[in-house]
């Protein structure tokens, strides 16, 4: 069967589907020196296209999952990538063509795929309780072999999870060794059901809270504090009748409000507060923390629709608006249901990360992708919340970066003291590099750069797993 990809902008230049698995034992050091003590594995995941899309169109968040790993062993760094061979991938491999239609719309699939889950497993990789799990919010996780990335199968925590899916953005508490996660549209497409789960270090569910969302919306990410789980609901809404007509999974509703639910943890769903504001959207949260009776949520906020390829009710495409790092503040002592909003930096940025040990706690240091320019380039940025300054570092013209990954210098080092791992796209040279920066001084440039002879087309999110954690299945980090 002839394989020919349609002439979509998404598939041009760097975006061309790669469709290969790689195994590189020993990346070439081209600059600096790999820091001593940086031992562990960096997992990542992103989409690629196994075959040309069935309906001839595509969106960048769709496509089959490709898992990636960089293993650090002393000064030796290796790289591996593998397809996530879930049910969707295996069915298409047998048919030698795409069998799934519009993003998350099962009513547009080939009849031969009617009994196969269309989950892509293409967004994130986490490690908890000895399990390496690849995630996408349209289904349950798939377990991977942490050394080979071979797909082991779907994972529902031994039957403890009854939701039909789990988020691609759980929070792994690397200090208390807990997993905090959730599902939206948890009982099926277009339902309003939301569930929050907390698992202990053995992977046993210790907290399960169900509640109803204000509407059936996008909840791509959430945040936690020691006492609360924070869920932002944005007016990108799923309508079952629209799906059955072949429409997009979400549509933008500019007349609906943004609604944020503050959910008390270790409860049964009582005492949930819903706060309301103007229509906005966001894909990713940087952090949240409590300050007395207030809860602060830091997120990359769009003043309109963050996904213009999901149209309005009238079928119109909205204009792209830049994501601005913003702090929303909720006063739990007030009976009012509004919230305050403050821009933290006017420089647009996305894919925010922190020192994971301080997720849910007051923090000073944040990291994200910044300065996306007309040449398609981007830079990595450090945000100092104490001073409000943003320090960007660019790898030069015609380069772009993936989401940065913070690694503590030691398990008990101060907050923000460590290394920043970044995949760098060399757009003209058609290959990628792995850069390591000192997170406390990214303006000084990389302390090491390693050459990849292949192009890492796209990754969304990932996690760093220390070598000791990988061996024991336990996290042993601490907050200063």
N, C-alpha and C positions, 0 to 999 in steps of 0.2 A: 504494500500500500504506500502510495506516494505521501511523503510528509513535507508540507509547505506551510510556513507560518504566514499569517496575513500581514499586510504592510501597516501595522499599528505603530504609533509613536512609542508606545510602551516597549516594543521589541526592537527599537533602533539603537545602534551604537552599544553603550554599556548594557542596555536592557535586553540585548539579544538573549534568548534562552540558552543556557549553558549545557544542561542535560548530561553532565558527566559526573562521575564519582572519582575522587582523588585520594591518593595515599602518598604522602611525602614524608619520608623518614629523614628529618634533618633539614630545617630551613637554613638558607644561606644568610649569614650575618653580613650586612652591608654597611652598618654604622654602629658605633658604640659597643656596649657589652650588656648582656642579659644580667639583670641584678641578681646577686647571690640571695638565696632563700626564696626565690619565686618558683615554688614547686607546686604543681597542681594542674588542673585541666580547665580550660575555658571552653564552654559549650555555647553554641549559637544555633539559630534556626532561621530559615527564610524560605520564600517561595521560588519555585522554578516551574517551567512548563514541561511536563512529560511528553505531551503531544499538542498540536495546535488546538486552540479552544473550539469547542463543538459549534458554537453559534457565531464564530468569527469576530467577537469582541471580547474585551477583557478589562479587568481593573487590577491595579498593582497589588492589592492585598489578597488576590486569588492565586491559585497555582498549587502544585503538589509540594509537600514539605521536603526540604533538603536540610539535613542536620550537619553541623560542622563542629570540629573540636581541634583545639590547639593544646598539646600536652607539653608541659614544661618539666624537665627533669634535669636539674642543674643548669648547665648552659646549653643543653640540647632541647630543641623545640621541634616537634613534629606536627603535621597537619593531616586531617582526614575529613572527608565528606561522604555522606551516604544518603540516598533516598530514604524517606520514611515509608516503609512498605506496608501501609495500612490497607484496609479493604478497598478503598477507592483506587489506590495505586495498582494493586494486584489485578483488579478487574480490567483496568485500562491496559495493563501490560499484556494481558491475555488477548484483548480485542485489538491491540495495536492502534488505538485511537482514543480520543477523548469521548467520554460518555456522560459528562456532567455539564449542564448548561449554565445559566446565569448564577452569579455568586449567591450561594446558600438557598437557591430556589429549586427545590426538588421537583416542582411541577414542570420545569423546563428540561429535565434530564431525559436521556435516551431510555426507551422502555426496557432495554436490557439491564439498566441500572436501578430499576424500581425497588429492588430488595437490598440494595447496598447503600450504606451510610456514605454521604458525600463529604464528610469531614476531610480537611486538607492537612491537618497536623503541621502547620507551616509557620508558627509565630514565636514560640519560646521554648527553652529547655530549662528544667530545674532539676535539683537533686535533693532528695529528702528521704530519710529512713531507709537508706541504701538503694533507693530507686532513682534511676535516671529517666525522667518523663518529658516527652515532647508534647506541646500544648497548642491548641487552637480553640477558641471559644465556641465553635460550632459542633463540638463533640467531646467525648471523654479523652483523657490522655492516652498516649501509647508509650509503653515502656521500651527503652533502648538498652542494649548492652553498653555499659559505660566505657568499655575499652575498645570495642569494635564499631559501635553505633548500629549494630544489627538490630532490626525490629523484633521485639519479643511478643508484642500483642497489646490489645486494649487493656487498660487498667482502671478498675473501679474501686480500688481500696478494699478488695475482698468483699464486695457487695455492700459496703457501708454507704456508698454514694448512690442515692436514688434519683438524683437530678439527671437529665438527659445529656448534660454537658457540664464542663467546668471552664472557668476563665483561663485565658492565656496570661493573666497577670496576678497570680497569687503572690503572697509575701512569705518568703522563707525567713523566719526569725533565726538567724545564725548564732544568737546568744542563748536563747532558751530552747533552741532546736525544735521549733514548732512550724507547722505549715498552716497558713491562713488563706482561705480561698473562697470562691463563691460561684454561683451560676445565675445568669439572668435568662429570662424565657426558659426557666428551669424545667417546665413540664411540657415543652414543645414550642414550635414556632408561633410567635405572636401572643403567647401567654404573658401574663403580668407577674408570674411567680419568680421570686428571688429567694435564694437560700445562701446562707453564710455557714461555712464549715471551718472548724479548727481541729487540726490533728496534732497529737503529741509526737514525741521522737520515735515512737514505734509505728507511727502511721495509723493510730487508732483515733477515731472521731471523738472529741471531748466536748464539742459545742456545735449545735445545729439549730439555726434560727431561720424560719421561713416567714416571709412577709410579701405583701403585694406592692408592686411599683405603681406610680401614678399613671403610667402608660407603658406600652410594650416597646421599650426603646433600646438604644445602644448604651451599654455600660462596659466599655472595653477595659477600663482600669478602675481600681478603687484604692483606698488607703486605710490604714489602721492606726490607732493609738492604743496605749495599754487598756483603755476603758471602752473604746468605740471602734466600730467599723463604719467607714464613710463611703456612701454610694452616690455618685452624681448621675442623675438621669437627664439626658439631653434629648431635644425634640427631633431626633432621627428615629422615626417610629415604624414598626413593622405592622402591616395590615394583611391578614390572611386572604381576604378577597383579592387584594392587589397581587399577591403571590400566585393565586390560582389563575389570574389573568396573564401571568407571565411577566409581571412587573419586577422592579428591583426590591431587594430585601428590606431596605430602609427608604423612607422618603422624608424630606426636610419639611417640618411644620413650623414656619416662622411665627405663627400666632400662639404657639404653646410656650410655656415657661420652662426654664431650667429648674429642676427640683433636686435638692440634695437631702438624702436621708442620713441621719446620724443614729446609728443602731447600737444600743448598749450591748457589749459582749457578755458572754456567760449568762445569758437570759433566755427567755422564751418568746421574745418579740415584743415585750411590753416596753413602753416608754420611748418608742421611736419618735424622733422629731423630724418633720419635713420642713425644709426651708426653700423659699422660692425667689427666683430672680428673672431677669430678662433672658430671651432665647440665646444661648451660646452653645458651644460644643467643645469637646476636648477628647483626645485619644489617650493622653498619658499624664499621670500624676508624678510629681517629684517627691513629695512627702506630706505628712500631716503631723501635728503635735498639739498637745493640750497646754493651755496657759490659764490656770485657774478655771473659771467657768466658761472659757472660750475654747473653741477648737479651730485651728488654722489649717487650711488646705492649700498647698502650693501645686499649681498645675499649669501646663502649657495651654492657655485658653484662647479659643478662636471666637471672635465677636459674631460669627455667623456659622455657616456649615463647614465643618472640617473636611468633609468628603463631597466635593462638588459633583462627583459622578453618581451620587444618590440625589435625584432631582426633587423638586417640590411636588405638591399634590397635582399641580397643573402640568407637570412634566418638564419644567424649566430647570436648566442648570444654573446654579448660583456661582458667583465669582469667588475665587480663592481669596481668603483673608489670612494674614500671617498669625502664627501662634505666638502669644506673648506670655512669658512667665508671670503669673498673677497669684496673689494670695487672697483667698476667700476666708472670711472670719465669721464664725457662728457663735452667738451668745446664748448659751444654754439656760441662763438665768432670765432671759427676756421671754415674754409671751409672744412677741412679734415673730413673724415667720420670714422676715427678710434677712439679708446678710450683707456685710461690707465687702468691698472689693478694692484691692490695691495692686498696681503694677509694680513688680519687683525689678524688672529691667525692660527697657523698651526694645532691646535687641531681640529679634525673632529667634526662636529656638524650639527644638523638638527632641524627642527621645531622652528625657531627663533621667539622671541616675544620682544616687547618693552613696555614701558609705553604708552598706546594707545593715551594719550593726546598729545604725541609728534610725532605721525606718520606724516611724511612729513617735520619735523623740525629738526634742529641740536639737537643731543642727546648724552648722555654719557653712558647710561646703556642699555644693551641688555641681553637677557636670551635665552637659548636653551638647547636641549638635547646633551650631550657630552659623550665621552669615552665609546663607545659601544665595549665591550670586547668579548673574545672568548666564555664566558659562556652565551652570549646572554644578558648581563646586560648593563645598561647605567646609567648615572648620569645627574643631572641638573647642568647647568653652568651659571655663571654671567660673562659678558664681560664688562670691563671698557674701553671704547674707548679713554678715556683721557690718560690712562697709557699703554694700549695694553695688559693688564693682563686678564687671564681667571681664575676664581675661581670655581672649580667643587665641588659638594657635592654628595657623593654616599650614598645610603641608605643600603649599605652592599652587601656582595656576593649574587649572585643569585637573584638580584632585577633589575628591569628596571622601567623607568618612562615614562609617557606620556608628551605631550607638556605642558610646564608651563604656568600659567596665572598670570599676574601681576595685583594687585589691589591697587590703591592709598590708602595711610593711611587716608587721608582726601581728599575731592574734590579739594582742592587747595594746596596740599602738593607739595614740590619740586619734580622735575623729578627723578623717580627711588626710591622715598621714599614710601614704602608700603610693601605689603605682596606678597608672591609667593605661589600660590596654585598648588599642584602637586599630580596626581594620581600615586601611587607606586604599582607596581606589585610584590607581594611576590611569586616568581616563584615556590619555593618548597612547600610553605604552601597553594598554590592554592586559594589565596584570594588577594584582593587589600586593600590598605590603602589610606586615604586622608591626605596628609601632608601640613602643613602651615609653611613657612619659612619667616624670616625677609629678604626682598629683599636687604637691605643694608648690610647684614652680613649673607649670606647663609652658610658660613663656620662654623658658630656656631651651625648649625643643626636646626631641626624643633622646632618651639615654640609650636606646637601642632601636634599630630597624632591621627586620628580617624580611627577606625577599620570598614572595610566593610566585612560582612560575605559572600560576593559573589565576583566572579572574574569579573573585568571589562576588557573584552577580548581585546578590541581595541577602542581607540578614536583618531581621527585626530586633530580636532580643536574645538574651542568654544569661549565663551565670558562671561565676568562678567557683570551683570546688577545690579546696586545698588537698594535697596528696594524702594527708592523714585522714581527712574526712572521707575521701574516696575509699580508703582501705577499711575504715571502721564503720562507715555509715553514720557517723556522729559529727556534729559541728562543735568546736571547742573555742569559739571566739568570745571576746568580752568587750564591754563598753568601759572606757576609762572612768 
